[in-house]
Amino acid sequence: MLAGHPGGITTMTTSHLADGTVVAVTAGIDGELRVWSLPDGRLRFGLRGHTRSVTALATTRLPDGRTAAVSVGDGAAVMLWDLNLGRSIGQPIRLPEPVTALTVAPSGLVTGYGPELT
């Protein structure tokens, strides 16, 4: 069981790290991402950067081979995370409207969906 987000998990995804480790990435109302080793469910680390609920989460492989997560929190703040090193990459990007779902294409293109986005 992946426990530990006060208020509950709002979104989650899975991925493989560069070393082949399978992880689950969870995010919650607390604004934190947590990275868990699978299948043992051990918490590897937490990632803090959002101040409110995380509404969307996706993972991708960067050109240099690192595994990254893209998250949207605080309504419209997009953050990129290095899942191998356990830290943010760059500065948050503010979108004009809230995003409730996102995906990352193999090309690296991030697409999002929200009630006000067309």
C-alpha positions as CSV (number, residue, x, y, z in Angstrom):
1,M,0.0,0.0,0.0
2,L,1.3,3.4,-0.9
3,A,0.4,5.5,2.1
4,G,1.6,8.9,3.2
5,H,-0.2,11.7,1.3
6,P,-2.4,13.6,3.8
7,G,-5.7,14.0,2.2
8,G,-5.1,11.3,-0.3
9,I,-3.6,10.6,-3.7
10,T,-4.9,12.7,-6.6
11,T,-2.9,11.1,-9.5
12,M,-0.3,8.4,-10.1
13,T,1.8,6.8,-12.8
14,T,4.5,4.2,-13.2
15,S,7.9,4.3,-15.0
16,H,11.3,2.6,-15.3
17,L,14.4,4.5,-14.0
18,A,17.6,4.5,-16.0
19,D,18.9,1.6,-13.9
20,G,15.8,-0.5,-14.7
21,T,14.1,0.0,-11.3
22,V,10.3,0.1,-11.7
23,V,8.7,3.0,-9.7
24,A,5.3,4.4,-9.0
25,V,5.0,8.2,-8.8
26,T,2.1,9.5,-6.7
27,A,0.9,13.0,-6.1
28,G,-1.6,14.4,-3.7
29,I,-3.6,17.2,-2.2
30,D,-0.5,18.0,-0.1
31,G,1.3,19.2,-3.3
32,E,4.1,16.6,-3.0
33,L,5.2,13.9,-5.4
34,R,6.4,10.7,-3.9
35,V,8.5,8.0,-5.7
36,W,8.1,4.4,-4.6
37,S,10.1,1.3,-5.5
38,L,7.9,-1.5,-6.9
39,P,7.1,-4.2,-6.1
40,D,8.2,-3.7,-2.5
41,G,6.4,-0.3,-2.0
42,R,9.3,1.3,-0.3
43,L,9.3,5.1,-0.4
44,R,12.5,6.3,-2.3
45,F,11.9,10.1,-1.8
46,G,9.5,12.9,-1.9
47,L,9.5,15.9,-4.2
48,R,8.3,19.3,-2.9
49,G,7.6,22.3,-5.1
50,H,3.8,22.7,-5.5
51,T,2.0,24.5,-2.7
52,R,-1.4,23.0,-3.4
53,S,-3.0,19.9,-4.9
54,V,-1.3,18.2,-7.9
55,T,-3.9,17.6,-10.6
56,A,-2.0,15.9,-13.4
57,L,1.2,13.8,-13.7
58,A,3.1,12.0,-16.5
59,T,6.5,10.5,-16.9
60,T,9.0,10.5,-19.8
61,R,12.6,9.7,-20.7
62,L,14.9,12.7,-21.3
63,P,17.3,12.6,-24.3
64,D,20.2,11.9,-21.9
65,G,18.5,8.8,-20.6
66,R,17.2,10.2,-17.3
67,T,13.6,9.5,-16.3
68,A,11.5,12.6,-15.6
69,A,8.1,13.4,-14.3
70,V,6.0,16.3,-15.4
71,S,3.4,17.6,-12.9
72,V,0.8,20.3,-12.8
73,G,-0.2,21.7,-9.4
74,D,-1.5,24.9,-7.9
75,G,-4.1,24.9,-10.7
76,A,-1.7,25.8,-13.5
77,A,2.0,25.4,-12.4
78,V,3.9,22.9,-14.5
79,M,7.1,21.4,-13.0
80,L,9.7,19.0,-14.4
81,W,11.4,16.5,-12.0
82,D,14.5,14.3,-12.3
83,L,13.3,10.9,-10.9
84,N,16.9,9.5,-10.8
85,L,18.3,12.4,-8.7
86,G,15.2,13.3,-6.9
87,R,15.0,17.0,-7.7
88,S,13.3,19.6,-9.8
89,I,14.6,20.6,-13.2
90,G,14.4,24.3,-14.0
91,Q,11.7,26.7,-12.8
92,P,7.9,26.2,-12.8
93,I,6.0,27.3,-15.8
94,R,2.6,29.1,-15.2
95,L,-0.1,28.2,-17.6
96,P,-3.0,30.6,-18.3
97,E,-5.7,28.0,-17.3
98,P,-5.9,25.0,-15.0
99,V,-4.8,21.6,-16.3
100,T,-6.4,18.4,-15.1
101,A,-4.7,15.8,-17.4
102,L,-1.5,15.7,-19.4
103,T,0.6,13.3,-21.4
104,V,4.1,13.4,-22.9
105,A,4.6,12.2,-26.5
106,P,7.8,10.2,-27.4
107,S,9.0,13.4,-29.1
108,G,8.9,15.2,-25.7
109,L,5.9,17.3,-26.5
110,V,3.8,17.8,-23.4
111,T,0.0,18.2,-24.0
112,G,-2.5,19.1,-21.4
113,Y,-6.2,19.2,-20.9
114,G,-8.4,21.4,-18.7
115,P,-11.9,22.6,-18.6
116,E,-11.0,26.0,-20.1
117,L,-8.4,24.7,-22.6
118,T,-9.4,24.1,-26.2
